[in-house]
Amino acid sequence: MFDLLARQPDDPLLALIGLFRQDGRPGKIDLGVGVYRDETGATPIFRAVKAAETALLETQQTKSYIGPEGDPAYLELLWSLTGGNSQGRAVAGVQTPGGSGALRLAADLLHGMGVRRILLGLPTWPNHASICRAAGLEIISYPFFDVPSQAVLFDRMTEALEAANPGDAVLLHASCHNPTGGVLTSEQWQDIATIIERRGLLPLVDLAYQGFGRGLDEDVPGLRLLLAAVPEALVAISSSKSFGLYRERTGAIFAVAPSQALADTARSNLAALARISYSMPPDHGAAVVRGILENEALKADWTLELDGMRGRIQGIRRGLAEGLKGRWPALAAMAHQEGMFSLLPLSEAEVLRLRAEHGIYMPTSGRINIAGLKTSDVDAVVATFVAL
């Protein structure tokens, strides 16, 4: 029966990994895959992660299942870090295999609740649309960001929200927008929250890069403002970037509701969806995060190292913005964008030329991973871009 299947195209970003590995040039640069890299080009393991793993090795008593809901202590500590006091709302969570698993459970839950449409600002992480479509949701897209001017199209966003039907869902990035780095002000978050509450929409908020924008607390006030305004929300959280746990597939989906009974009902449905999808979440990454967040010394060291990563990214951002604004004046805005990514005004032909002639790898969209650059490479990369 396999001969009835059509060969599926490779994921463009994952295919880029293979192309980069096959390139034998010593000066090649990977600005594609969204992982943090340090000044040596390596993706480091946090000191606190190593310490928490050592403690697990010495103290963990079993490898038995943890149940479809996951580790309750991990969920409580993670939500305290992100949602704070839940802004007066009840909350219940389920541990998931990464942020992608959280988004898929959320999309399945939305469909099971009778939601048929979800608003999605473009450009966005490509897997957002794929996950929502796979769950049976119709995508209603709107322009969120203009690449040539490097500006968030807030008027277009609010127009789309105002035109939405009651009961529609809307997917929002909490901070560190992927792929644009675009920033929403607190006033804009307030406007978004007001429209969503008035129009009867259900927000699904994706939080994948907490700590990589302005800081751990500074990256979530928009989320907390939203939660204080709307009666219900879903929040998908990834621990991949903030804790460097990419391969451990560690995340969570939280349901925020007016009462604990409603939140618990949502959790029971999320757990049932998890049971028929992957049954139980992997434990190791969540146990590591729990070990860090419940130990004040490890939490302080983790925060310090995360602050250093963010500072390195911000320094590279400023260098790129200063060097590129001569050719593209709008790229001065890169210095004030947040997170690991920015979207450059490059054509597909220019991206392919950079790859072929200079060994600089990025998706054909022009999205670059700022953290993929070494500080010492900034000037040379800028010169190459400007000479295109």
N, C-alpha and C positions, 0 to 999 in steps of 0.2 A: 504493500500500500504506500510505501514511502515515495514511489515514483509519481504519486498524485500530488506531492508537495511541490510548490514553487520555491526556488532558491531565494532566500531573503537577502536583501542588501546588507552589507556590513554597516554597523553604526559608524558614521563618519568620524566622530571623535575617538572612538575606540580603535578604528582603523589607523588613525594618525599615530597612535602609540607604536604600532608595528612598523610604520614607515620610518618613524624616528629611530627606532632600534636598528633598522637595517641600514641606516645612513652611517657610513664609516668615517665621515669627516670629523676631525677632532674638535672643531669650533662650533659644532651644531648647537642650536638653542631650542628648547622645548617650551613654547608659550601656550601649549594646547591644554593638556589634561589638568583639571582643576585640583591639584594638590599643592600644599605648601612645600617650598624648597628653601633651604638655607643658602648661605654664601658659598658652600661647597657643592651645591647642586643636589644635595641629599634631602630626603624627607625624614626629619628626625623623629625619634620617639621622645616624648616629654620625659623629663627626669621624674616627675610625679607619677607618670604612668608606669615607668620601670619600678619605682618603689612600691606602688600599689600591686603590681604583678608579683613582686617578690613576696609581699605579705600574703597574697592569695596562695602562692605556692606552699607557703609554710603553714597556713591555717585552714585552707578549704578542706572540708570533710567529705564532700560528695560531688559527683557529677550527674546526679539524678535530674530529672526534668524540673523546670521551675514553673510550669503551667503557662497557658496561653496569654495570661495577663502580664507575665514577666515578674521582675523584681520590684516589689512595692516600695522598698527603700530608695532604689534608684529613681523611680518615678517621682517620689515625694521630693527628693533632693533636687532633681532636674527641674521640676516645676517651680520650686522655690527660687532657683537661679534665674528662671525666665519669666514666669507669670507673676512672681512675687506673691502678694497676698490674694491673688485671683480677683482683685478689684471688686470684692463683694459677691462674686459668683461662686457657685459650686463647681468642682472640677473632678474628673476621673480620667485616668490614663491607662494605656496599654503599651507595653514595650514592644518594639518592632525591629525587624532586620533593616536598620539604617533609616534615613529619611525617606528613601524611595518606598520602603515597606509601609511607612507611616502614611505617605500620600496615597498609596494604593488602597489601604484600609479605609482611609477617609473618603476616597472616591467611591468605593463600593458601598460604604455606609450612606453616602448622599443618594446614590441610586436606589438603595433599598428603602430610603425615606420618601421616595417619590420625587426627588429633585431630578429634573431632566436637562437643565442647562447650567453651565458654569462660565462666568466671564473670565477672560484671560487676556491680560495686557501683553502686547508684543513689542519688542522681542522678549523672550523668557527662556528659561532652561528648557531645551527641546523635549525632555522627558515628561514635562508637565502635561502637554497636550496628549502624548502617547498614553500616559497612565489614565487620564480622564476619559479618553475615547475607549480604551479597553474596558473601562467600567461601565460603558454605555451612556456616558454623558455627552451632550452636544456642546461643542466649543463655540462660544460667542466671543470673538476677539475684537480688540480695539487697540489703536496705536498708543503705546505708553512712553516711548522714547524716540527722539529724533537724532539720528547719528551725526549728520552734518553739523548741527548746532550744539550737539551734546547736551540737549535739554530734555527734562521730563515734560511730557505733554499733559500737564495736569488738567487742563480744560477738556481735552479729549477723554481723559479718564472719568471725570465727573459727569460728562455727557453720557458716557456709556452706562455708568451706575444709575443715573436718573432714568435712563430708558429701559432698564432691566425690569423684569416682571417680579412681583412678590413671589418668594419661594425659590428664586434663582440663587445659585451659589456664586461666590466671587473669590478667586485665588489671589492672594496678596503676598508679597515678599516682606517679611518683618524688617529687614535691613540688608545692607550689602547686596544689592540687587544683582542677580546673575542673569544676563551677561553684561549689564551696562554700568554698574556702579552708581547708578542714579540715586539721588537722595530725596526723600520726602520730608518737608519741614513738619514741625509739630502742629502748626496751623493747618497744613494740608491733611495730616492724619485726623485732626478734629473734624474737618469737612467731610472726609471719607466716612468716618464713624457716624456722623449725623445723617448722611445720605443712606448708608446701609441700614441704620436703625429705622429711618422713616420709610424706606422702600420695602422693608421686610425681607432683606437679603440675608444669606447665611455665609459668613466669611470663613474661608479655609486659609490659614496663614502658614506660610512655609518659613521656618527659621533654621537656617543651615550654617550660618557663619557668625554666630554671636561671639563678640570679642575681637573680630577682625575689622570692624568699622571704626568706632570711636572708643569702645570699651565695653566690658560686660554689661554694666548697667545702662550705659549710654546707647546701646544698640537695641534696647527693648521698650523705650517709653511709648513709641507709636503703638506697639502691640498692647501694652497695658492700658493706654488711653482707649483703644478700640474695645477691649474687653470690658471696660467700665461703662461703655455706652450701649453695647448690643446685648440682647438677652441670651443669645446662643452663638457659639463659635467652635471651630475645630482648629487645633494648632499642631502642626507636624514639626518635630524637632529632630535634627541630626546631630550626633556627637562626633561625626567623622572629622570635621575640620577643627572644632574648638578643642578637642582632646587628642587629635592626631590618630584616631582609631579607624582609619579608612577600611582596612580589611577585616575588622571585627564586626562590621555591620551593626551599629548600635544607634538606636533612635527610639522615638516614642510618638504616639498620637494621643492628644488630650481633647476631651470633650468638655466644654465650658457651658454651664446651664444655669437657669434661675434657681433650681433646687437640687439638693443632693440626690433625691430620688430619680430625677430626670438624667442627671449626669451618670448615675450608676446604671440606668437602663441603656444609655448610649454605650457605656463601657461593656456591658454584657453582649451587646450586638457586635461591637468591635472584636471582642474575644471570640465570638462565634465565627466571625469572618476569618479571623486568624487561624482558628482550628481547622477550617476546611481548606486553607491556603497553604500554610507552612507548619501548622500545628503548634509548635513552641518556638519562641525566639531564642537566638544564641545568648548564652549567659555571660561569657567572659568580659566583653566590653562594658556591659552594664555594671558588672561587679567591680571593674577597675574605676569607672566613674564614681560609683558609690564610695569606694575606698578613698578617693581623692576628696570628694565633697564633704565627707563626714570627718575628715582629719584636717584640722586647722592649718597645721604646718604644710601638709601636702597641697592643700587648696591655695595657700599663699604662694608656694613655689610654682604651682601650675599657672596662677594668675600672672606672676612675674615673667615667666617664660612666654606666655601668650602676649603680654604687653610688648615684649621684645620683638616678637614676630610681627605684630601690628606696626610697630615703629619702623621696622625694616621695609615693610610694604609701603608705608606712607612716604618714606624717603625715596624709594624708587619711583613712586607716583610723581613726586615733585620734580625729580630729574627728568622723567619722560615729558611731563607737561612743559617744563621750561625749554627742553630741546625741540619739541615738536610744534610748539605754537607759532614758530616762524613760518612754517609751511601751512599748518592748519590752525589758525588763530583760535578756533573753538576748542581745541584740545587743551587750552589753558585750564579748562574745567576739570581735567583729569586730576589735578592736584587736590580738588575738593570732593571728588567722588570717594566711595567707600567700598571696602572689601577687596577681594582678590582679582576682580575682573574689570576691564573696560572694553568698549567696542569702538574700534578705529574705523575711519572712513576709507577703507581699502576695498578695491574691487576684487572679485575672485581671481582675475588674471594677475593682479599685483600680489595676492597671497601666494599663488602658485609660483610666481617668479621668485619671491623671497625664499620659498622652500627649495626650488631647484638651484638657484644661483648662490644663495647665501646660507643654506642650511638652517633657516629660521622657520620653525613649524608652528602653525596656528590653524584653527578652523577657517574655512573659506568665508565665514561670516565676518571675519576681522576681529573676533573676540580674542583678547589676549589675557593670559594668566600673569598678572603683575608679579606674583610670587615665584614665577618660573625664571625670572631674571636675577643674575648676580649684579650687585652694585657696580662692579668693575666692568660689566658688559653694557651698561646703559648708554654711554657715549657712542660706542660703536654701533649699537642697534639703532639709536636715534639717527646717526649719520646714514645708515643704510636705508631707513624709512624715508628720510628727507630726499635722498638721491633717486628714489623711484621715479 
